[in-house]
Amino acid sequence: MPSTIFILNGPNLNMLGTREPEIYGSGTLADIEARCRSRAEALGVKVDFRQSNIEGELVGWIQDARTSAGGIIINAAAYTHTSVALLDALNACDMPIVEVHLSNIHQRESFRHKSYIARAADGMICGLGSLGYELALEAVAKRLDEGN
């Protein structure tokens, strides 16, 4: 049975396509999900793709991943810069974790330069738009294949 990778998306990502397209592009979250599902199939893994505007729900999903997933890809959106709760939940996971951002958070406002998620992640991909999700899938799938 293929490994499952949780792809978790935080607040306001459900607004992609209409929210600040000059920063986030014109593609929707559904477009990203479709690309991830296609790439996952080619890689021989399954994805469980979710989005929530609620911090506690994201924490619960991370906790669920401990027994239901082999890895996590997370775009915590604004919670990236504020959530110790997400960091603590991710730190409790013994699996590959990759942080993804559509925009380059280091080229944006200074408050976006700090990522709590980065402390728990094996790597971060930012600034490559939706391609970042596909690259994250490749990285997590490779780590799972290697047993890391």
N, CA, C and O atoms as a GROMACS GRO file, in nm:
protein
  592
    1MET      N    1   0.084  -0.118   0.000
    1MET     CA    2   0.000   0.000   0.000
    1MET      C    3   0.088   0.124   0.000
    1MET      O    4   0.184   0.132   0.077
    2PRO      N    5   0.057   0.222  -0.086
    2PRO     CA    6   0.141   0.342  -0.091
    2PRO      C    7   0.133   0.423   0.038
    2PRO      O    8   0.033   0.418   0.110
    3SER      N    9   0.239   0.495   0.065
    3SER     CA   10   0.240   0.584   0.181
    3SER      C   11   0.148   0.702   0.156
    3SER      O   12   0.130   0.746   0.042
    4THR      N   13   0.089   0.753   0.263
    4THR     CA   14   0.005   0.871   0.254
    4THR      C   15   0.082   0.991   0.307
    4THR      O   16   0.148   0.984   0.412
    5ILE      N   17   0.074   1.100   0.234
    5ILE     CA   18   0.136   1.225   0.274
    5ILE      C   19   0.023   1.326   0.299
    5ILE      O   20  -0.058   1.352   0.210
    6PHE      N   21   0.020   1.380   0.420
    6PHE     CA   22  -0.077   1.485   0.450
    6PHE      C   23  -0.026   1.616   0.391
    6PHE      O   24   0.090   1.652   0.411
    7ILE      N   25  -0.112   1.686   0.318
    7ILE     CA   26  -0.081   1.820   0.269
    7ILE      C   27  -0.180   1.913   0.337
    7ILE      O   28  -0.299   1.915   0.306
    8LEU      N   29  -0.127   1.990   0.432
    8LEU     CA   30  -0.211   2.074   0.517
    8LEU      C   31  -0.193   2.221   0.482
    8LEU      O   32  -0.081   2.270   0.467
    9ASN      N   33  -0.304   2.289   0.469
    9ASN     CA   34  -0.306   2.429   0.428
    9ASN      C   35  -0.380   2.513   0.530
    9ASN      O   36  -0.488   2.476   0.576
   10GLY      N   37  -0.321   2.626   0.565
   10GLY     CA   38  -0.377   2.711   0.668
   10GLY      C   39  -0.470   2.820   0.618
   10GLY      O   40  -0.524   2.810   0.508
   11PRO      N   41  -0.489   2.923   0.700
   11PRO     CA   42  -0.592   3.022   0.678
   11PRO      C   43  -0.575   3.101   0.548
   11PRO      O   44  -0.464   3.135   0.505
   12ASN      N   45  -0.689   3.129   0.489
   12ASN     CA   46  -0.703   3.212   0.369
   12ASN      C   47  -0.655   3.147   0.240
   12ASN      O   48  -0.670   3.205   0.133
   13LEU      N   49  -0.597   3.028   0.248
   13LEU     CA   50  -0.555   2.962   0.125
   13LEU      C   51  -0.674   2.915   0.043
   13LEU      O   52  -0.661   2.888  -0.076
   14ASN      N   53  -0.790   2.904   0.106
   14ASN     CA   54  -0.913   2.875   0.032
   14ASN      C   55  -0.952   2.991  -0.060
   14ASN      O   56  -1.039   2.976  -0.145
   15MET      N   57  -0.889   3.106  -0.042
   15MET     CA   58  -0.919   3.226  -0.122
   15MET      C   59  -0.824   3.242  -0.241
   15MET      O   60  -0.833   3.341  -0.314
   16LEU      N   61  -0.734   3.145  -0.261
   16LEU     CA   62  -0.640   3.157  -0.373
   16LEU      C   63  -0.717   3.172  -0.504
   16LEU      O   64  -0.824   3.114  -0.523
   17GLY      N   65  -0.658   3.249  -0.592
   17GLY     CA   66  -0.722   3.277  -0.720
   17GLY      C   67  -0.789   3.413  -0.720
   17GLY      O   68  -0.798   3.479  -0.824
   18THR      N   69  -0.835   3.456  -0.603
   18THR     CA   70  -0.896   3.588  -0.592
   18THR      C   71  -0.823   3.677  -0.492
   18THR      O   72  -0.833   3.799  -0.499
   19ARG      N   73  -0.750   3.618  -0.400
   19ARG     CA   74  -0.681   3.695  -0.296
   19ARG      C   75  -0.541   3.732  -0.344
   19ARG      O   76  -0.458   3.644  -0.368
   20GLU      N   77  -0.515   3.858  -0.357
   20GLU     CA   78  -0.384   3.911  -0.394
   20GLU      C   79  -0.314   3.827  -0.501
   20GLU      O   80  -0.208   3.770  -0.474
   21PRO      N   81  -0.372   3.818  -0.620
   21PRO     CA   82  -0.310   3.735  -0.724
   21PRO      C   83  -0.171   3.783  -0.765
   21PRO      O   84  -0.092   3.705  -0.818
   22GLU      N   85  -0.141   3.910  -0.740
   22GLU     CA   86  -0.007   3.960  -0.771
   22GLU      C   87   0.099   3.897  -0.681
   22GLU      O   88   0.217   3.896  -0.715
   23ILE      N   89   0.058   3.846  -0.566
   23ILE     CA   90   0.149   3.778  -0.473
   23ILE      C   91   0.136   3.626  -0.485
   23ILE      O   92   0.236   3.555  -0.493
   24TYR      N   93   0.012   3.576  -0.487
   24TYR     CA   94  -0.012   3.433  -0.477
   24TYR      C   95  -0.048   3.366  -0.609
   24TYR      O   96  -0.064   3.244  -0.614
   25GLY      N   97  -0.061   3.443  -0.716
   25GLY     CA   98  -0.095   3.387  -0.845
   25GLY      C   99  -0.246   3.376  -0.863
   25GLY      O  100  -0.324   3.409  -0.774
   26SER      N  101  -0.285   3.330  -0.981
   26SER     CA  102  -0.427   3.322  -1.014
   26SER      C  103  -0.484   3.182  -0.999
   26SER      O  104  -0.605   3.163  -1.013
   27GLY      N  105  -0.400   3.084  -0.970
   27GLY     CA  106  -0.447   2.948  -0.949
   27GLY      C  107  -0.520   2.934  -0.817
   27GLY      O  108  -0.495   3.007  -0.721
   28THR      N  109  -0.611   2.839  -0.813
   28THR     CA  110  -0.688   2.813  -0.691
   28THR      C  111  -0.626   2.700  -0.611
   28THR      O  112  -0.537   2.629  -0.659
   29LEU      N  113  -0.674   2.684  -0.489
   29LEU     CA  114  -0.628   2.572  -0.406
   29LEU      C  115  -0.669   2.440  -0.471
   29LEU      O  116  -0.597   2.341  -0.461
   30ALA      N  117  -0.785   2.438  -0.536
   30ALA     CA  118  -0.828   2.317  -0.608
   30ALA      C  119  -0.732   2.284  -0.722
   30ALA      O  120  -0.707   2.166  -0.749
   31ASP      N  121  -0.678   2.385  -0.788
   31ASP     CA  122  -0.577   2.362  -0.892
   31ASP      C  123  -0.451   2.299  -0.833
   31ASP      O  124  -0.395   2.205  -0.889
   32ILE      N  125  -0.410   2.350  -0.719
   32ILE     CA  126  -0.290   2.295  -0.652
   32ILE      C  127  -0.317   2.151  -0.610
   32ILE      O  128  -0.231   2.064  -0.628
   33GLU      N  129  -0.434   2.126  -0.554
   33GLU     CA  130  -0.468   1.990  -0.513
   33GLU      C  131  -0.464   1.894  -0.632
   33GLU      O  132  -0.410   1.785  -0.621
   34ALA      N  133  -0.521   1.934  -0.745
   34ALA     CA  134  -0.521   1.848  -0.864
   34ALA      C  135  -0.378   1.817  -0.910
   34ALA      O  136  -0.347   1.704  -0.945
   35ARG      N  137  -0.292   1.918  -0.909
   35ARG     CA  138  -0.152   1.898  -0.948
   35ARG      C  139  -0.081   1.804  -0.850
   35ARG      O  140  -0.002   1.719  -0.890
   36CYS      N  141  -0.111   1.820  -0.721
   36CYS     CA  142  -0.050   1.734  -0.619
   36CYS      C  143  -0.097   1.590  -0.635
   36CYS      O  144  -0.017   1.497  -0.624
   37ARG      N  145  -0.223   1.571  -0.660
   37ARG     CA  146  -0.276   1.434  -0.676
   37ARG      C  147  -0.213   1.367  -0.798
   37ARG      O  148  -0.178   1.248  -0.792
   38SER      N  149  -0.198   1.440  -0.906
   38SER     CA  150  -0.136   1.385  -1.026
   38SER      C  151   0.011   1.350  -1.000
   38SER      O  152   0.057   1.243  -1.038
   39ARG      N  153   0.082   1.439  -0.935
   39ARG     CA  154   0.225   1.415  -0.905
   39ARG      C  155   0.240   1.300  -0.806
   39ARG      O  156   0.331   1.219  -0.820
   40ALA      N  157   0.153   1.293  -0.708
   40ALA     CA  158   0.158   1.185  -0.609
   40ALA      C  159   0.137   1.050  -0.675
   40ALA      O  160   0.206   0.953  -0.644
   41GLU      N  161   0.043   1.043  -0.767
   41GLU     CA  162   0.018   0.917  -0.838
   41GLU      C  163   0.143   0.873  -0.914
   41GLU      O  164   0.179   0.756  -0.912
   42ALA      N  165   0.209   0.967  -0.979
   42ALA     CA  166   0.332   0.936  -1.052
   42ALA      C  167   0.443   0.889  -0.958
   42ALA      O  168   0.528   0.809  -0.996
   43LEU      N  169   0.441   0.940  -0.834
   43LEU     CA  170   0.543   0.904  -0.736
   43LEU      C  171   0.507   0.778  -0.658
   43LEU      O  172   0.590   0.725  -0.583
   44GLY      N  173   0.385   0.729  -0.674
   44GLY     CA  174   0.344   0.608  -0.604
   44GLY      C  175   0.306   0.630  -0.459
   44GLY      O  176   0.318   0.540  -0.376
   45VAL      N  177   0.261   0.751  -0.428
   45VAL     CA  178   0.214   0.782  -0.293
   45VAL      C  179   0.073   0.836  -0.301
   45VAL      O  180   0.025   0.874  -0.408
   46LYS      N  181   0.006   0.839  -0.188
   46LYS     CA  182  -0.127   0.898  -0.178
   46LYS      C  183  -0.115   1.030  -0.103
   46LYS      O  184  -0.024   1.050  -0.023
   47VAL      N  185  -0.209   1.120  -0.131
   47VAL     CA  186  -0.213   1.245  -0.057
   47VAL      C  187  -0.349   1.261   0.010
   47VAL      O  188  -0.452   1.219  -0.041
   48ASP      N  189  -0.344   1.322   0.126
   48ASP     CA  190  -0.463   1.362   0.199
   48ASP      C  191  -0.452   1.514   0.209
   48ASP      O  192  -0.377   1.567   0.290
   49PHE      N  193  -0.527   1.584   0.124
   49PHE     CA  194  -0.515   1.728   0.105
   49PHE      C  195  -0.624   1.799   0.183
   49PHE      O  196  -0.743   1.771   0.163
   50ARG      N  197  -0.586   1.890   0.273
   50ARG     CA  198  -0.682   1.957   0.361
   50ARG      C  199  -0.648   2.104   0.376
   50ARG      O  200  -0.533   2.146   0.362
   51GLN      N  201  -0.753   2.184   0.407
   51GLN     CA  202  -0.735   2.326   0.435
   51GLN      C  203  -0.827   2.364   0.549
   51GLN      O  204  -0.941   2.318   0.556
   52SER      N  205  -0.776   2.449   0.639
   52SER     CA  206  -0.859   2.502   0.747
   52SER      C  207  -0.814   2.643   0.783
   52SER      O  208  -0.696   2.676   0.776
   53ASN      N  209  -0.911   2.723   0.821
   53ASN     CA  210  -0.882   2.855   0.875
   53ASN      C  211  -0.868   2.851   1.027
   53ASN      O  212  -0.844   2.954   1.090
   54ILE      N  213  -0.881   2.732   1.085
   54ILE     CA  214  -0.885   2.716   1.230
   54ILE      C  215  -0.757   2.648   1.280
   54ILE      O  216  -0.727   2.534   1.241
   55GLU      N  217  -0.682   2.716   1.363
   55GLU     CA  218  -0.554   2.666   1.414
   55GLU      C  219  -0.569   2.530   1.483
   55GLU      O  220  -0.490   2.439   1.458
   56GLY      N  221  -0.669   2.517   1.569
   56GLY     CA  222  -0.688   2.392   1.643
   56GLY      C  223  -0.717   2.274   1.552
   56GLY      O  224  -0.675   2.162   1.580
   57GLU      N  225  -0.788   2.299   1.444
   57GLU     CA  226  -0.815   2.191   1.348
   57GLU      C  227  -0.685   2.144   1.282
   57GLU      O  228  -0.664   2.024   1.264
   58LEU      N  229  -0.600   2.238   1.246
   58LEU     CA  230  -0.469   2.202   1.190
   58LEU      C  231  -0.386   2.122   1.289
   58LEU      O  232  -0.322   2.024   1.252
   59VAL      N  233  -0.388   2.161   1.416
   59VAL     CA  234  -0.318   2.087   1.521
   59VAL      C  235  -0.372   1.944   1.527
   59VAL      O  236  -0.294   1.848   1.533
   60GLY      N  237  -0.503   1.928   1.525
   60GLY     CA  238  -0.563   1.794   1.528
   60GLY      C  239  -0.521   1.710   1.409
   60GLY      O  240  -0.494   1.591   1.424
   61TRP      N  241  -0.515   1.770   1.292
   61TRP     CA  242  -0.474   1.695   1.172
   61TRP      C  243  -0.327   1.653   1.182
   61TRP      O  244  -0.292   1.543   1.140
   62ILE      N  245  -0.244   1.739   1.236
   62ILE     CA  246  -0.102   1.702   1.255
   62ILE      C  247  -0.094   1.585   1.352
   62ILE      O  248  -0.016   1.492   1.330
   63GLN      N  249  -0.171   1.589   1.458
   63GLN     CA  250  -0.172   1.477   1.552
   63GLN      C  251  -0.221   1.350   1.484
   63GLN      O  252  -0.166   1.242   1.509
   64ASP      N  253  -0.323   1.360   1.400
   64ASP     CA  254  -0.373   1.244   1.325
   64ASP      C  255  -0.264   1.186   1.234
   64ASP      O  256  -0.257   1.064   1.216
   65ALA      N  257  -0.182   1.272   1.178
   65ALA     CA  258  -0.076   1.227   1.087
   65ALA      C  259   0.020   1.130   1.155
   65ALA      O  260   0.079   1.045   1.089
   66ARG      N  261   0.036   1.143   1.284
   66ARG     CA  262   0.130   1.056   1.356
   66ARG      C  263   0.099   0.909   1.335
   66ARG      O  264   0.190   0.826   1.336
   67THR      N  265  -0.030   0.875   1.316
   67THR     CA  266  -0.068   0.735   1.297
   67THR      C  267  -0.126   0.707   1.159
   67THR      O  268  -0.146   0.591   1.123
   68SER      N  269  -0.152   0.811   1.080
   68SER     CA  270  -0.220   0.792   0.952
   68SER      C  271  -0.138   0.832   0.830
   68SER      O  272  -0.183   0.814   0.717
   69ALA      N  273  -0.019   0.887   0.851
   69ALA     CA  274   0.060   0.938   0.739
   69ALA      C  275   0.207   0.902   0.754
   69ALA      O  276   0.255   0.870   0.863
   70GLY      N  277   0.275   0.909   0.643
   70GLY     CA  278   0.420   0.888   0.645
   70GLY      C  279   0.497   1.017   0.644
   70GLY      O  280   0.616   1.019   0.677
   71GLY      N  281   0.430   1.127   0.607
   71GLY     CA  282   0.496   1.256   0.602
   71GLY      C  283   0.394   1.368   0.595
   71GLY      O  284   0.275   1.344   0.573
   72ILE      N  285   0.443   1.490   0.614
   72ILE     CA  286   0.357   1.608   0.614
   72ILE      C  287   0.420   1.716   0.527
   72ILE      O  288   0.540   1.744   0.535
   73ILE      N  289   0.336   1.776   0.444
   73ILE     CA  290   0.370   1.900   0.375
   73ILE      C  291   0.274   2.003   0.432
   73ILE      O  292   0.153   1.980   0.436
   74ILE      N  293   0.327   2.115   0.476
   74ILE     CA  294   0.242   2.214   0.541
   74ILE      C  295   0.270   2.354   0.490
   74ILE      O  296   0.385   2.400   0.487
   75ASN      N  297   0.163   2.421   0.450
   75ASN     CA  298   0.164   2.564   0.426
   75ASN      C  299   0.074   2.622   0.534
   75ASN      O  300  -0.048   2.628   0.517
   76ALA      N  301   0.133   2.662   0.642
   76ALA     CA  302   0.056   2.711   0.756
   76ALA      C  303   0.008   2.854   0.737
   76ALA      O  304  -0.060   2.909   0.823
   77ALA      N  305   0.044   2.915   0.624
   77ALA     CA  306   0.002   3.052   0.592
   77ALA      C  307   0.037   3.144   0.709
   77ALA      O  308   0.149   3.138   0.760
   78ALA      N  309  -0.054   3.229   0.751
   78ALA     CA  310  -0.025   3.326   0.857
   78ALA      C  311   0.017   3.260   0.988
   78ALA      O  312   0.092   3.319   1.066
   79TYR      N  313  -0.032   3.138   1.014
   79TYR     CA  314   0.007   3.068   1.138
   79TYR      C  315   0.156   3.033   1.140
   79TYR      O  316   0.211   3.004   1.246
   80THR      N  317   0.219   3.035   1.024
   80THR     CA  318   0.364   3.012   1.015
   80THR      C  319   0.438   3.104   1.112
   80THR      O  320   0.535   3.064   1.176
   81HIS      N  321   0.391   3.227   1.121
   81HIS     CA  322   0.462   3.332   1.193
   81HIS      C  323   0.414   3.352   1.335
   81HIS      O  324   0.465   3.438   1.406
   82THR      N  325   0.315   3.272   1.377
   82THR     CA  326   0.255   3.297   1.508
   82THR      C  327   0.231   3.174   1.595
   82THR      O  328   0.213   3.187   1.716
   83SER      N  329   0.231   3.055   1.536
   83SER     CA  330   0.175   2.940   1.609
   83SER      C  331   0.278   2.848   1.673
   83SER      O  332   0.341   2.765   1.606
   84VAL      N  333   0.292   2.864   1.801
   84VAL     CA  334   0.372   2.769   1.879
   84VAL      C  335   0.296   2.636   1.888
   84VAL      O  336   0.359   2.530   1.897
   85ALA      N  337   0.164   2.640   1.887
   85ALA     CA  338   0.085   2.517   1.893
   85ALA      C  339   0.112   2.427   1.772
   85ALA      O  340   0.125   2.306   1.788
   86LEU      N  341   0.121   2.484   1.653
   86LEU     CA  342   0.154   2.404   1.535
   86LEU      C  343   0.296   2.350   1.545
   86LEU      O  344   0.322   2.234   1.511
   87LEU      N  345   0.388   2.432   1.592
   87LEU     CA  346   0.527   2.387   1.611
   87LEU      C  347   0.532   2.269   1.707
   87LEU      O  348   0.596   2.168   1.678
   88ASP      N  349   0.464   2.280   1.820
   88ASP     CA  350   0.465   2.171   1.918
   88ASP      C  351   0.407   2.043   1.860
   88ASP      O  352   0.460   1.935   1.882
   89ALA      N  353   0.297   2.055   1.785
   89ALA     CA  354   0.236   1.937   1.724
   89ALA      C  355   0.331   1.874   1.622
   89ALA      O  356   0.346   1.751   1.619
   90LEU      N  357   0.395   1.955   1.540
   90LEU     CA  358   0.489   1.903   1.440
   90LEU      C  359   0.611   1.839   1.507
   90LEU      O  360   0.662   1.738   1.459
   91ASN      N  361   0.658   1.898   1.617
   91ASN     CA  362   0.773   1.841   1.688
   91ASN      C  363   0.742   1.702   1.744
   91ASN      O  364   0.834   1.624   1.769
   92ALA      N  365   0.615   1.671   1.762
   92ALA     CA  366   0.576   1.539   1.814
   92ALA      C  367   0.568   1.434   1.703
   92ALA      O  368   0.541   1.317   1.730
   93CYS      N  369   0.591   1.476   1.580
   93CYS     CA  370   0.582   1.384   1.465
   93CYS      C  371   0.721   1.336   1.425
   93CYS      O  372   0.812   1.417   1.403
   94ASP      N  373   0.737   1.207   1.416
   94ASP     CA  374   0.864   1.149   1.373
   94ASP      C  375   0.849   1.104   1.228
   94ASP      O  376   0.835   0.985   1.198
   95MET      N  377   0.852   1.202   1.138
   95MET     CA  378   0.833   1.175   0.996
   95MET      C  379   0.886   1.294   0.917
   95MET      O  380   0.909   1.400   0.974
   96PRO      N  381   0.905   1.277   0.788
   96PRO     CA  382   0.949   1.391   0.706
   96PRO      C  383   0.842   1.502   0.705
   96PRO      O  384   0.723   1.475   0.691
   97ILE      N  385   0.889   1.624   0.720
   97ILE     CA  386   0.802   1.742   0.718
   97ILE      C  387   0.866   1.847   0.629
   97ILE      O  388   0.983   1.881   0.646
   98VAL      N  389   0.789   1.898   0.533
   98VAL     CA  390   0.837   2.006   0.447
   98VAL      C  391   0.739   2.122   0.455
   98VAL      O  392   0.618   2.104   0.441
   99GLU      N  393   0.792   2.239   0.479
   99GLU     CA  394   0.715   2.363   0.484
   99GLU      C  395   0.714   2.424   0.344
   99GLU      O  396   0.817   2.429   0.276
  100VAL      N  397   0.596   2.471   0.300
  100VAL     CA  398   0.581   2.530   0.167
  100VAL      C  399   0.512   2.665   0.178
  100VAL      O  400   0.421   2.685   0.258
  101HIS      N  401   0.559   2.759   0.096
  101HIS     CA  402   0.494   2.889   0.082
  101HIS      C  403   0.493   2.927  -0.065
  101HIS      O  404   0.594   2.910  -0.134
  102LEU      N  405   0.383   2.978  -0.113
  102LEU     CA  406   0.372   3.020  -0.252
  102LEU      C  407   0.464   3.138  -0.282
  102LEU      O  408   0.532   3.140  -0.385
  103SER      N  409   0.467   3.234  -0.192
  103SER     CA  410   0.553   3.352  -0.209
  103SER      C  411   0.683   3.331  -0.132
  103SER      O  412   0.695   3.242  -0.048
  104ASN      N  413   0.780   3.416  -0.163
  104ASN     CA  414   0.906   3.413  -0.089
  104ASN      C  415   0.888   3.498   0.037
  104ASN      O  416   0.893   3.621   0.032
  105ILE      N  417   0.867   3.430   0.149
  105ILE     CA  418   0.839   3.501   0.274
  105ILE      C  419   0.955   3.591   0.316
  105ILE      O  420   0.935   3.684   0.394
  106HIS      N  421   1.075   3.565   0.267
  106HIS     CA  422   1.192   3.645   0.306
  106HIS      C  423   1.202   3.774   0.225
  106HIS      O  424   1.284   3.861   0.258
  107GLN      N  425   1.122   3.788   0.122
  107GLN     CA  426   1.117   3.912   0.043
  107GLN      C  427   0.999   3.999   0.082
  107GLN      O  428   0.977   4.105   0.023
  108ARG      N  429   0.924   3.956   0.179
  108ARG     CA  430   0.802   4.025   0.217
  108ARG      C  431   0.821   4.104   0.346
  108ARG      O  432   0.935   4.129   0.388
  109GLU      N  433   0.712   4.143   0.409
  109GLU     CA  434   0.719   4.221   0.532
  109GLU      C  435   0.804   4.149   0.636
  109GLU      O  436   0.808   4.026   0.640
  110SER      N  437   0.871   4.225   0.720
  110SER     CA  438   0.965   4.166   0.815
  110SER      C  439   0.898   4.067   0.910
  110SER      O  440   0.962   3.970   0.951
  111PHE      N  441   0.771   4.089   0.946
  111PHE     CA  442   0.707   3.995   1.039
  111PHE      C  443   0.689   3.857   0.974
  111PHE      O  444   0.669   3.759   1.046
  112ARG      N  445   0.695   3.848   0.842
  112ARG     CA  446   0.682   3.719   0.774
  112ARG      C  447   0.815   3.645   0.764
  112ARG      O  448   0.818   3.529   0.721
  113HIS      N  449   0.923   3.706   0.802
  113HIS     CA  450   1.054   3.642   0.792
  113HIS      C  451   1.074   3.533   0.898
  113HIS      O  452   1.156   3.444   0.880
  114LYS      N  453   1.001   3.540   1.005
  114LYS     CA  454   1.010   3.442   1.114
  114LYS      C  455   0.911   3.329   1.092
  114LYS      O  456   0.791   3.352   1.077
  115SER      N  457   0.963   3.205   1.089
  115SER     CA  458   0.876   3.089   1.075
  115SER      C  459   0.895   2.998   1.195
  115SER      O  460   1.004   2.945   1.219
  116TYR      N  461   0.788   2.979   1.271
  116TYR     CA  462   0.792   2.880   1.378
  116TYR      C  463   0.795   2.739   1.320
  116TYR      O  464   0.857   2.649   1.377
  117ILE      N  465   0.729   2.720   1.207
  117ILE     CA  466   0.720   2.588   1.144
  117ILE      C  467   0.858   2.537   1.104
  117ILE      O  468   0.885   2.417   1.113
  118ALA      N  469   0.946   2.627   1.062
  118ALA     CA  470   1.079   2.589   1.013
  118ALA      C  471   1.159   2.510   1.117
  118ALA      O  472   1.241   2.426   1.080
  119ARG      N  473   1.135   2.535   1.244
  119ARG     CA  474   1.209   2.464   1.350
  119ARG      C  475   1.177   2.315   1.350
  119ARG      O  476   1.259   2.235   1.396
  120ALA      N  477   1.059   2.277   1.299
  120ALA     CA  478   1.020   2.136   1.298
  120ALA      C  479   1.036   2.072   1.161
  120ALA      O  480   1.032   1.950   1.148
  121ALA      N  481   1.054   2.154   1.057
  121ALA     CA  482   1.057   2.104   0.920
  121ALA      C  483   1.196   2.057   0.880
  121ALA      O  484   1.298   2.112   0.925
  122ASP      N  485   1.198   1.956   0.795
  122ASP     CA  486   1.324   1.910   0.736
  122ASP      C  487   1.373   2.009   0.631
  122ASP      O  488   1.493   2.020   0.606
  123GLY      N  489   1.280   2.079   0.569
  123GLY     CA  490   1.315   2.176   0.466
  123GLY      C  491   1.200   2.271   0.441
  123GLY      O  492   1.087   2.249   0.485
  124MET      N  493   1.232   2.380   0.369
  124MET     CA  494   1.132   2.481   0.334
  124MET      C  495   1.147   2.513   0.186
  124MET      O  496   1.258   2.528   0.135
  125ILE      N  497   1.033   2.523   0.119
  125ILE     CA  498   1.030   2.566  -0.020
  125ILE      C  499   0.942   2.689  -0.025
  125ILE      O  500   0.825   2.684   0.014
  126CYS      N  501   0.996   2.801  -0.071
  126CYS     CA  502   0.916   2.922  -0.078
  126CYS      C  503   0.951   3.000  -0.203
  126CYS      O  504   1.063   2.995  -0.253
  127GLY      N  505   0.851   3.072  -0.254
  127GLY     CA  506   0.872   3.161  -0.366
  127GLY      C  507   0.858   3.098  -0.503
  127GLY      O  508   0.880   3.166  -0.603
  128LEU      N  509   0.822   2.972  -0.511
  128LEU     CA  510   0.811   2.904  -0.640
  128LEU      C  511   0.666   2.880  -0.681
  128LEU      O  512   0.639   2.802  -0.772
  129GLY      N  513   0.573   2.947  -0.614
  129GLY     CA  514   0.433   2.928  -0.645
  129GLY      C  515   0.388   2.786  -0.617
  129GLY      O  516   0.442   2.719  -0.529
  130SER      N  517   0.291   2.740  -0.694
  130SER     CA  518   0.235   2.607  -0.670
  130SER      C  519   0.334   2.496  -0.701
  130SER      O  520   0.317   2.384  -0.652
  131LEU      N  521   0.436   2.523  -0.780
  131LEU     CA  522   0.540   2.424  -0.806
  131LEU      C  523   0.605   2.378  -0.676
  131LEU      O  524   0.650   2.264  -0.667
  132GLY      N  525   0.609   2.464  -0.576
  132GLY     CA  526   0.667   2.428  -0.447
  132GLY      C  527   0.602   2.307  -0.385
  132GLY      O  528   0.670   2.226  -0.321
  133TYR      N  529   0.472   2.293  -0.402
  133TYR     CA  530   0.401   2.176  -0.348
  133TYR      C  531   0.449   2.048  -0.415
  133TYR      O  532   0.472   1.946  -0.349
  134GLU      N  533   0.465   2.052  -0.547
  134GLU     CA  534   0.510   1.934  -0.619
  134GLU      C  535   0.653   1.897  -0.580
  134GLU      O  536   0.685   1.779  -0.565
  135LEU      N  537   0.738   1.996  -0.564
  135LEU     CA  538   0.875   1.970  -0.522
  135LEU      C  539   0.878   1.913  -0.380
  135LEU      O  540   0.958   1.824  -0.350
  136ALA      N  541   0.791   1.963  -0.295
  136ALA     CA  542   0.781   1.910  -0.159
  136ALA      C  543   0.736   1.764  -0.162
  136ALA      O  544   0.786   1.682  -0.085
  137LEU      N  545   0.641   1.732  -0.249
  137LEU     CA  546   0.596   1.593  -0.263
  137LEU      C  547   0.712   1.503  -0.304
  137LEU      O  548   0.729   1.393  -0.250
  138GLU      N  549   0.790   1.548  -0.400
  138GLU     CA  550   0.907   1.470  -0.442
  138GLU      C  551   1.003   1.447  -0.326
  138GLU      O  552   1.053   1.336  -0.308
  139ALA      N  553   1.028   1.551  -0.249
  139ALA     CA  554   1.121   1.539  -0.136
  139ALA      C  555   1.069   1.442  -0.031
  139ALA      O  556   1.144   1.356   0.016
  140VAL      N  557   0.943   1.454   0.006
  140VAL     CA  558   0.888   1.366   0.109
  140VAL      C  559   0.881   1.223   0.057
  140VAL      O  560   0.916   1.130   0.130
  141ALA      N  561   0.838   1.204  -0.066
  141ALA     CA  562   0.831   1.068  -0.124
  141ALA      C  563   0.969   1.003  -0.126
  141ALA      O  564   0.982   0.885  -0.096
  142LYS      N  565   1.071   1.080  -0.162
  142LYS     CA  566   1.208   1.027  -0.165
  142LYS      C  567   1.253   0.986  -0.026
  142LYS      O  568   1.314   0.881  -0.008
  143ARG      N  569   1.224   1.070   0.073
  143ARG     CA  570   1.261   1.036   0.211
  143ARG      C  571   1.189   0.912   0.258
  143ARG      O  572   1.248   0.828   0.326
  144LEU      N  573   1.062   0.898   0.222
  144LEU     CA  574   0.986   0.779   0.260
  144LEU      C  575   1.043   0.654   0.192
  144LEU      O  576   1.053   0.548   0.253
  145ASP      N  577   1.080   0.669   0.066
  145ASP     CA  578   1.138   0.557  -0.008
  145ASP      C  579   1.271   0.514   0.052
  145ASP      O  580   1.305   0.396   0.052
  146GLU      N  581   1.346   0.611   0.101
  146GLU     CA  582   1.476   0.582   0.162
  146GLU      C  583   1.464   0.537   0.306
  146GLU      O  584   1.563   0.499   0.368
  147GLY      N  585   1.343   0.542   0.360
  147GLY     CA  586   1.323   0.501   0.499
  147GLY      C  587   1.360   0.606   0.600
  147GLY      O  588   1.386   0.574   0.716
  148ASN      N  589   1.363   0.732   0.559
  148ASN     CA  590   1.398   0.842   0.650
  148ASN      C  591   1.275   0.914   0.691
  148ASN      O  592   1.282   1.010   0.768
   0.00000   0.00000   0.00000
